[in-house]
Every structure is written in structure tokens, then in C-alpha cells.
């Protein structure tokens, strides 16, 4: 294999080359490392390196899985025994994981060689990846702009073809937001589809889940087959799939009933180029034979208030656990201003306040279930503004009051499907006139990743994005 062709393959394709002995896992790892070394100074996508861990995996013999020999990075929020995990926080800059999380274990079992960790904002709290500890991760399409968050390092690495697929997680949009910002594919699975333990039964009140961002739809589907299924600490399970998710790729989706909106969750006008891209996508869907109509769900509560309360309480717990690890009270040298402010808000809240927020999340879920009673898919913009410039969301600012209003304009709709647990995906179907990606968000019924994967595969064939490469690209 000519390594210049590495970036033309998705993960499944690279694994097939390994199986056919056209390339070795060591050669693929060397290429991924070389690409990281070449591009990381510009992007800052991979912030923890443990190349020797990956080489030791290969030397010990890789499992026979769907991605055997494919290089990979975990998001810097997940545990891999014996490697650094910083959670994007100064307090954990030297923390070495004592064990491997269940999801990471399944990545290993799939045959992936894990040589590092991708950048995340502190505790994954922001839709941009600009931690004080590691610095900003830049968008390969324009280095002045954010790669999104919280899986910004993963999306930047995949968009730049350092890797074809990378670990990502999503508690309020953190797979879909960077997928949109970087022009890659990102599926948030159904709640409890993939494991989140063993240290947690659920994340952010059931909002959070883990999966990947990828160049291709089939990588996401094949990875879902490798990852899904409960574990002993799972408090609930997702409905079982009718068939392997990989078999949905290329399957005819039929004539779907699709609702769409070109305004925000709050009914506000959005960036004109983004709104036009939604309408263009609706026309594309209609041309593919789907029934398309313009309407949106009516929500009984403000999703911004709900997620703020849930995330604040979980952040407060994270800070408390850090104090137990450190054996002292934390200071502003340990955590960013936003993290400490969020934890302080949690300390002023009561258990009743937390339960009230969870109740509102359930009410939003019910409204969404009713809305989906007579549709199959809901289309809306993943981001309601183009990817923000670096520094626009400053978690170390003296005055943090501008963050919430900006988030309300930027990502008003992504958290809805964390609250309901429904699968949702960002598909790279448009670009601004300044060549920044615009992702389209499609949500399906609870447990119905199959319909989304069929539709994504159809769109990938109709409007392929794989050959659209950013200026910063290996």
C-alpha cells in the first residue's frame, strides 16, 4: 500500500487491508503517528500520547475484530489502564488510569491500536475544545475557528485524515457538534445502547453516551455492532436491533416521513446560510422520494435551563471527587473558572431542584415522543451558527455571563435528544461560502438507529462528503 492512499480509506477499509496482508498494523500505526506529528502542531487534536502502548498491543497480538490493526485515539475523558487521562483539567494533568473502562475494553476487543487521547474541554463541559491545560484545538477548515466540542480533538483528527474514526462522547451534543463543525459523520446512539461503566451507571442523569466520529457511515455502524450491549452496572438497556447495524448501511430506507425546521428550538431565526442549508436538505430529501413537511415540536420546558441544572450538579460531584483524589480543597489552579462556577451553582441547589430538572427532562421526552408518533425522522440544523472563532467561549473569563446566551443561539437543539435518549446524527451535507462545514441533524425514534443509518447511507451516496478535504489535511 502507498501510504499516500491511507487517507482514502475508512476504518473498515484499513482493517480489510490488514486481513489481506497488504499492510501490517505496525505500518498503519507508523502512518497515523507520522500524520499526528505533522499536523498536531497546527491542530492540537491529540493531547496525550502513548505510542508505546499501541506498539505493545501489536506485539502482544491483536484480537480478531472488525477494526484489527486500525490506529485509534480515545477521548481524554475515558480510562485506559496505565495511560494518562487528564479530563482536560490541570488537577488531573499527571493522573494515570488505574483500570480500563468498559467502552475502552470494547474498542480494544475490536482490534483497534490506541496510541493516544484526543482533546476535550475540561470535563467535556463546552461545545468548543479550548482547555486551559492543553490549549485550543483548531478547525482543519479554518484554524481561526473552533473544532467544536466536547469531542473536538476527535473530530479534528478525523477531518484532517489523521485517523478514519475516533472515540467521541455526547452529553448535550458533544458528538454531533464537532462532527458538524469539522465536516464528518457523528451518530449519538440511543440511551444505554453503548456501555458507560464501570465507574458510572449513567452520565449526566442519563444524557451522556459514548460512540465515535468517522469519515464514513459504515464505520459508525460497524463500530456500533462492536460496542453495543449492556454491562453489569447498566441501570437500563436499549431495545435490541432487528439485525446487525452494519447491514443497515446501503439498505433502502423506504419513503420516510420527515419533519424539518429552519429556525431554532425557541422559534428564533438562525444564521441565513445555515437556514438555507436546511431548506436545501429538505428539497434533497423530497427529491429522494421522502415525505417532507415543515413543523417542529412544542416543548413544555426550557431545555437550556434543564441541561444547565443537570450538568451543574454533575460538575459539582466531579469537583468533590477530585478533592478526594487530591486530598485537599481545589483552587482556581486546579480547575477553570466556568467549572468552579458551575460547581458553586450546584452547591446552592437542592435535591428538589435536581429532581425538578429531571422531571422537566422527562416532560420534554414525552413531548418528543408525541411529536414522533406520526413521523420517522426530524431534521434540524446541528449548529444554528457557523463554527465559532477560537476564544469566543472563554471558560477563564472574569465575566461568564455571556456564555449562556451564546450557547442558546449556537446549540439550542442538540440536548433535546440527550434528554429523550433518542438517536440523533450530524451529517456533513453543506458548507458556508467561506468553506466552513454545516452539519444537518437528524433524530429518530428511541431505539431506531437503523432508520438513521439507512438514511445517512442514502445521503452519503447522493451527496458524498468523503473527498471534501479541509485545507489542513494529511
C-alpha positions in Angstrom: 0.0 0.0 0.0 1.2 3.5 -0.8 0.8 5.4 2.4 -0.4 8.5 0.5 -3.6 6.5 0.0 -4.1 6.0 3.7 -6.5 8.9 3.9 -8.7 7.5 1.2 -9.7 4.5 3.4 -12.2 4.4 6.2 -11.5 2.2 9.2 -13.3 -0.9 7.8 -11.2 -0.5 4.6 -7.9 -0.3 6.5 -8.8 -3.4 8.5 -9.6 -5.2 5.3 -6.1 -4.4 4.0 -4.6 -5.8 7.3 -6.7 -9.0 6.9 -5.5 -9.4 3.3 -1.9 -8.8 4.4 -1.5 -5.8 2.1 -0.3 -3.8 5.1 0.6 -4.5 8.7 -0.8 -3.0 11.9 2.7 -1.5 12.6 2.7 0.2 9.3 -0.7 1.7 9.8 0.3 2.9 13.3 3.5 4.4 12.0 1.5 6.3 9.4 -1.0 7.6 12.0 1.8 8.7 14.2 3.6 10.5 11.3 0.4 12.3 10.4 -0.2 13.3 14.1 3.4 14.6 14.4 3.0 16.6 11.1 -0.5 18.1 11.8 -0.8 18.3 15.6 1.3 21.4 15.9 -1.4 23.2 13.8 -4.5 21.4 15.2 -3.7 20.4 18.7 -6.1 17.4 18.3 -4.2 14.7 20.1 -3.1 15.9 23.6 -1.9 12.7 25.3 0.5 10.3 23.5 1.3 6.7 24.5 2.6 5.3 21.3 4.4 2.5 23.1 1.0 1.3 24.5 -0.2 0.7 20.9 3.1 -0.9 19.9 2.8 -3.3 22.9 -0.8 -4.1 21.8 0.5 -5.1 18.4 3.5 -7.1 19.9 1.1 -9.0 22.2 -1.2 -10.0 19.3 -4.3 -8.1 18.4 -7.8 -9.5 18.8 -9.6 -10.6 15.6 -12.2 -7.9 15.3 -13.8 -5.7 12.7 -11.1 -3.0 13.1 -8.0 -5.1 13.7 -4.8 -3.0 13.2 -6.6 0.3 12.8 -5.0 3.2 14.7 -7.2 5.0 17.2 -7.4 7.6 20.0 -9.7 7.7 23.0 -11.3 11.0 24.0 -9.4 12.4 27.0 -12.3 11.6 29.4 -12.1 7.8 29.2 -9.9 5.4 31.1 -7.2 3.0 29.7 -5.2 1.3 32.3 -1.7 2.6 32.7 -2.1 5.6 30.5 -2.7 9.3 31.3 -6.2 10.7 31.3 -6.4 14.4 32.2 -10.2 15.1 31.7 -8.8 18.4 30.2 -8.2 19.6 33.7 -5.0 20.9 35.4 -5.9 18.9 38.6 -5.5 15.7 36.6 -2.5 16.6 34.4 -0.5 13.7 35.8 -3.3 11.2 36.5 -2.7 7.7 35.3 -5.8 5.5 34.9 -5.8 2.5 37.3 -8.2 0.5 35.1 -9.9 0.4 31.7 -13.4 1.4 31.2 -16.0 -0.9 29.6 -16.2 1.1 26.4 -12.5 1.3 26.0 -12.3 -2.5 26.6 -14.7 -3.0 23.7 -12.6 -0.8 21.5 -9.6 -3.0 22.4 -11.6 -6.1 21.6 -12.5 -4.6 18.2 -8.8 -4.8 17.4 -8.0 -1.0 17.5 -4.5 0.1 18.4 -4.8 3.0 20.9 -1.9 5.4 20.7 -3.2 8.5 22.5 -6.1 10.7 23.7 -7.9 13.4 21.8 -8.5 16.8 23.2 -11.6 17.6 25.2 -12.6 20.8 27.1 -12.4 20.4 30.9 -14.8 17.6 31.9 -16.4 17.8 28.5 -18.4 20.9 29.5 -18.3 23.1 26.4 -19.2 22.9 22.7 -15.7 24.1 22.0 -12.4 22.4 22.8 -10.1 25.1 24.4 -9.0 23.8 27.8 -6.6 25.9 29.8 -4.4 22.7 30.3 -4.0 21.8 26.7 -4.9 25.0 24.7 -7.3 25.3 21.8 -8.0 22.6 19.2 -8.3 24.3 15.9 -10.7 23.5 13.0 -8.9 22.0 10.0 -11.1 24.0 7.7 -10.0 27.3 9.2 -7.5 27.5 12.0 -9.1 30.6 13.4 -12.3 28.6 14.2 -13.2 26.1 16.9 -13.3 22.4 16.0 -16.4 22.2 18.3 -16.8 20.2 21.5 -16.6 18.4 23.5 -15.2 15.8 21.1 -13.3 18.5 19.2 -9.9 16.7 19.2 -11.5 13.5 17.7 -13.4 15.4 15.0 -10.4 17.5 14.0 -8.2 14.4 13.8 -10.7 12.6 11.6 -11.4 15.6 9.4 -7.7 16.0 8.8 -7.4 12.3 7.9 -5.0 11.6 10.8 -7.5 8.8 11.6 -10.6 7.5 9.8 -12.5 7.0 13.0 -12.1 8.2 16.7 -13.8 7.8 20.0 -16.3 10.6 20.9 -19.0 11.1 23.6 -22.1 13.1 23.8 -24.0 14.5 26.9 -25.6 17.5 25.2 -24.4 17.3 21.6 -20.7 16.6 22.0 -20.5 14.0 19.2 -22.8 16.0 16.8 -21.4 19.5 17.4 -17.8 18.8 16.5 -19.0 16.5 13.7 -20.8 19.4 12.2 -18.0 21.9 12.8 -15.4 19.6 11.2 -17.5 18.1 8.4 -17.5 14.5 9.5 -20.2 12.0 10.4 -21.3 11.7 14.0 -24.0 9.5 15.5 -25.2 9.8 19.0 -26.7 6.3 19.8 -29.9 5.6 21.8 -29.5 5.9 25.6 -27.9 2.8 27.0 -27.0 1.4 23.6 -23.3 1.5 24.5 -21.8 0.9 28.0 -20.7 3.8 30.2 -19.3 1.9 33.2 -17.9 0.5 35.3 -17.5 3.7 37.4 -20.8 5.2 36.3 -24.2 3.7 35.8 -25.2 6.7 33.8 -23.7 10.0 32.9 -25.3 13.4 33.4 -28.6 11.9 34.5 -28.8 9.5 31.6 -28.0 12.2 29.0 -24.4 11.1 28.2 -23.3 8.2 25.9 -20.2 7.2 24.0 -19.5 6.3 20.4 -17.3 7.6 17.6 -17.0 10.3 14.9 -16.0 8.9 11.5 -15.4 9.6 7.8 -17.9 7.0 6.7 -21.4 5.9 7.8 -20.3 2.3 7.7 -17.5 2.8 10.2 -20.1 4.2 12.6 -22.4 1.2 12.0 -19.8 -1.4 12.3 -18.4 0.2 15.4 -21.9 0.2 16.9 -22.1 -3.6 16.4 -18.8 -3.9 18.2 -19.7 -1.7 21.1 -23.4 -2.1 22.0 -24.8 -4.2 24.8 -25.3 -3.8 28.5 -22.9 -4.4 31.3 -23.5 -5.5 34.9 -23.8 -1.9 36.1 -26.2 -0.8 33.4 -29.4 0.6 35.0 -31.4 0.1 31.8 -30.9 -1.4 28.3 -31.7 -0.2 24.8 -34.1 -2.1 22.6 -32.2 -4.8 20.7 -31.6 -4.2 17.0 -33.5 -6.2 14.4 -30.3 -7.1 12.6 -26.6 -6.0 12.7 -26.3 -2.3 12.3 -23.7 -2.8 9.5 -26.5 -4.4 7.5 -28.5 -1.2 7.6 -25.8 0.6 5.5 -26.9 0.5 1.9 -30.4 -0.8 2.8 -33.3 1.1 1.2 -34.8 3.4 3.8 -38.1 3.4 2.1 -40.3 6.5 1.9 -39.7 8.2 5.3 -42.0 10.8 6.9 -39.6 13.6 7.7 -40.4 16.9 9.6 -38.0 19.8 9.5 -37.4 23.2 10.9 -35.2 26.1 9.7 -35.5 28.0 13.0 -34.1 27.4 16.4 -35.7 25.3 19.2 -37.0 28.6 20.6 -38.5 29.7 17.2 -35.7 32.3 16.7 -34.2 33.0 13.3 -30.8 31.4 12.7 -27.8 32.1 10.5 -29.1 32.6 7.0 -26.6 30.2 5.4 -27.5 27.5 7.9 -31.2 28.0 7.4 -30.8 27.9 3.6 -28.8 24.6 4.0 -31.7 23.1 6.0 -34.2 24.0 3.3 -31.8 22.7 0.6 -31.5 19.4 2.5 -35.3 19.2 2.8 -35.6 19.6 -1.0 -32.9 16.9 -1.4 -34.9 14.5 0.8 -38.1 15.3 -1.1 -36.3 14.5 -4.4 -35.2 11.2 -2.9 -38.9 10.3 -2.5 -39.4 11.1 1.2 -42.5 12.8 2.5 -41.2 16.2 3.9 -43.1 18.8 5.9 -42.1 21.8 7.9 -43.0 21.6 11.6 -41.3 21.3 14.9 -42.1 20.0 18.4 -43.6 22.3 21.1 -41.6 21.9 24.3 -43.1 22.1 27.8 -39.9 23.3 29.4 -36.7 25.3 28.5 -34.0 22.7 27.5 -31.2 25.2 28.3 -32.4 25.5 31.9 -32.8 21.7 32.3 -29.3 20.8 31.0 -27.7 23.6 33.0 -29.1 22.3 36.2 -28.2 18.6 35.5 -24.7 19.4 34.3 -24.0 21.8 37.2 -24.9 19.1 39.8 -22.7 16.5 38.0 -19.9 19.0 37.7 -20.2 19.6 41.5 -19.8 15.9 42.0 -16.7 15.8 39.7 -15.1 18.6 41.7 -15.9 16.8 45.0 -14.4 13.5 43.7 -11.3 15.4 42.6 -10.9 16.8 46.1 -11.0 13.2 47.4 -8.3 12.2 44.9 -6.1 15.2 45.7 -6.7 15.1 49.5 -7.4 18.8 49.7 -9.8 21.6 48.6 -9.4 22.5 44.9 -8.4 26.0 43.8 -8.5 28.0 40.6 -5.2 26.5 39.8 -6.9 23.1 39.5 -10.0 24.0 37.5 -11.2 26.6 35.1 -13.5 29.5 36.2 -16.5 28.0 34.5 -16.1 24.6 36.1 -15.8 26.2 39.6 -18.8 28.5 38.9 -20.9 25.5 37.8 -19.9 23.6 40.9 -20.8 26.6 43.0 -24.2 26.8 41.4 -24.7 23.1 42.3 -23.8 23.7 45.9 -26.6 26.3 46.1 -29.2 24.0 44.5 -31.2 21.5 46.5 -32.0 17.9 45.8 -35.5 19.1 44.9 -34.1 21.4 42.3 -32.2 18.5 40.7 -35.4 16.3 40.7 -37.4 19.2 39.2 -34.9 19.4 36.3 -35.1 15.6 35.8 -38.9 15.9 35.7 -38.7 18.6 33.1 -36.4 16.4 31.0 -39.0 13.6 31.2 -41.7 16.1 30.1 -39.6 17.2 27.1 -39.1 13.5 26.3 -42.8 12.9 26.4 -43.4 15.9 24.1 -40.9 14.5 21.6 -42.4 11.0 21.8 -45.8 12.5 20.9 -44.2 14.5 18.1 -42.6 11.4 16.6 -45.9 9.5 16.7 -46.6 10.2 13.0 -43.0 10.9 11.7 -39.9 8.8 11.3 -37.2 11.5 11.3 -36.8 15.1 12.4 -34.4 17.3 10.5 -32.9 20.5 12.1 -29.5 22.2 12.0 -26.9 20.7 14.3 -25.4 24.2 14.9 -27.5 27.4 14.3 -24.4 29.4 13.7 -21.2 28.6 11.7 -18.4 27.2 13.9 -17.4 29.8 16.4 -14.0 31.5 16.4 -11.4 30.4 18.9 -11.8 32.5 22.1 -15.5 33.2 21.6 -16.4 30.9 24.5 -13.8 31.8 27.2 -14.1 29.5 30.3 -11.5 31.6 32.1 -13.2 34.9 31.6 -13.8 37.2 34.6 -17.4 37.6 33.4 -19.0 34.4 32.4 -22.5 35.9 31.9 -22.2 35.9 28.1 -21.7 32.2 27.7 -25.3 31.0 28.3 -26.9 33.4 25.8 -24.4 32.4 23.1 -25.0 28.7 23.7 -28.7 29.4 23.4 -28.1 30.8 19.9 -25.4 28.3 18.9 -26.7 24.9 20.0 -30.3 25.2 21.1 -31.4 21.8 19.8 -28.8 19.2 20.4 -29.5 18.5 24.0 -33.2 17.6 23.4 -32.2 14.1 22.2 -29.9 13.6 25.2 -32.9 14.2 27.4 -35.1 11.9 25.4 -32.4 9.3 24.8 -33.3 9.2 21.1 -30.6 8.5 18.5 -29.5 11.6 16.5 -26.8 12.2 14.0 -25.0 15.1 12.3 -24.4 14.6 8.6 -22.0 16.8 6.6 -24.2 18.0 3.8 -23.4 21.7 3.3 -20.6 24.3 3.6 -20.7 28.0 4.0 -19.5 30.4 1.3 -16.3 30.7 3.5 -15.8 26.9 3.3 -16.9 26.0 6.9 -18.9 22.9 7.3 -22.6 22.9 8.1 -24.0 19.6 9.6 -27.6 18.6 9.4 -29.0 16.9 12.5 -31.4 14.0 12.0 -33.2 12.4 15.0 -35.1 9.1 15.0 -37.4 7.3 17.4 -36.0 5.8 20.6 -34.0 2.7 19.7 -34.2 3.3 15.9 -30.6 3.8 14.8 -31.5 1.5 11.9 -33.6 4.2 10.1 -31.0 6.9 10.7 -28.2 4.7 9.3 -30.2 3.8 6.2 -31.0 7.4 5.6 -27.4 8.5 6.3 -26.1 5.9 3.8 -28.5 7.1 1.2 -27.4 10.7 1.7 -23.7 9.6 1.6 -24.3 8.1 -1.8 -26.4 11.0 -3.1 -24.1 13.8 -1.7 -20.8 12.3 -0.8 -18.5 14.1 1.6 -15.5 11.8 1.8 -13.5 13.6 -0.8 -14.1 17.1 0.5 -10.9 17.7 2.4 -10.0 20.7 4.6 -7.0 22.9 3.9 -5.2 21.3 6.9 -5.2 17.7 5.8 -2.7 14.9 5.6 
